[in-house]
Amino acid sequence: MITASEIKKQEWWNRRRKVNDPLGPSKLVNELRVKNDYSFWNNNENSLNYQRIPFTKGTSSTILDFTVERVSSTPDIFLFRNLLSPEECDAVINYSRQDDSSSASKNRDSMKMNYADVTEGKSSDFRTNCKVGWIHHQSTSNSLATTNSNSIIIRNLAKELGRITGNILLTDEVKRSPRAGCEPMQLCHYYEEGGKFVLHHDGVDRVLTIIYYLNGVAGTWFPFANNNDNSSGYNNSNDNNKIFEAAIDPSTDITKLAEGLQPGIDGLVIVGQNSPLLSTNWQQQRTNKNHVVVDIGDCVAFFNYKTIPDVGGIRAERDWASLHAGLPTTKEEGEKWICNHWVKTPSLFQCDEKGQD
């Protein structure tokens, strides 16, 4: 017998499917309920549009059979499993390590890795123990040159990942927007224990964020995410609404908004298989809805904005539920390697300007 609660959930999802938010998920994935996935395997009728053929030689398969799973309803968070092959992940990491050689600064085919958020030789309070580099989709003199075959492979891989994820997740309105596009891929290496990125929003115009986990170490925490099947979870509590109201205030320190909350208990945390946040009790681990376990080659994608009616059209409003943090790396897991993609739509809407890039 169907309960009243189940009927309410179904009614909410039926309403959600009819909502066409141009800055939200595409129709293809918007219909997914939490913990439901969509398979892009070889015999799927849509597979030709989304097939992933690995770029690196010696890979274990010719076509990657990946899936997309919804893991949060607010904000919209989706998990791609098996999007990259382990060999592709190794190729990106190994390519960045060329910067460790003394000749790297003289080699136009190398990728320069710089310390992140460093001012006057000191790390900022926002991001610590981290180096970053950029993988441009087009060759530039200070990124990846066209003369090196490894450069071409890595650059084409970054471009392909942006195409695949964008085609699956973005609405037609964003795809048709004349100035919409994907930023160069950012590579991050958290090289020491304690490397972290404090709570933040990803900034103006960045409607979609994609994080690729290259070595299986994650630690991405969304303290205000709602991973229930309906809109009546933590995200709609009075306390949460007060937090979001405070976030709009220019005097608010956004990095402090999650004080008193805990990863694995509040919101949703993306973790690797060796994360100390995972319970040693298998039954408890299976029933904990507040974390999602990822592996090498998985990625998480989430939407940072929502639209509201305004005079003459629509206006973009930050979805403060998308606030997220990179938790400190641990001795148990070791260093962390990730890549980031951001999709921007500067010509599609006007928005507020508060937040952190």
Disulfide bonds with the S-S distance in Angstrom:
none
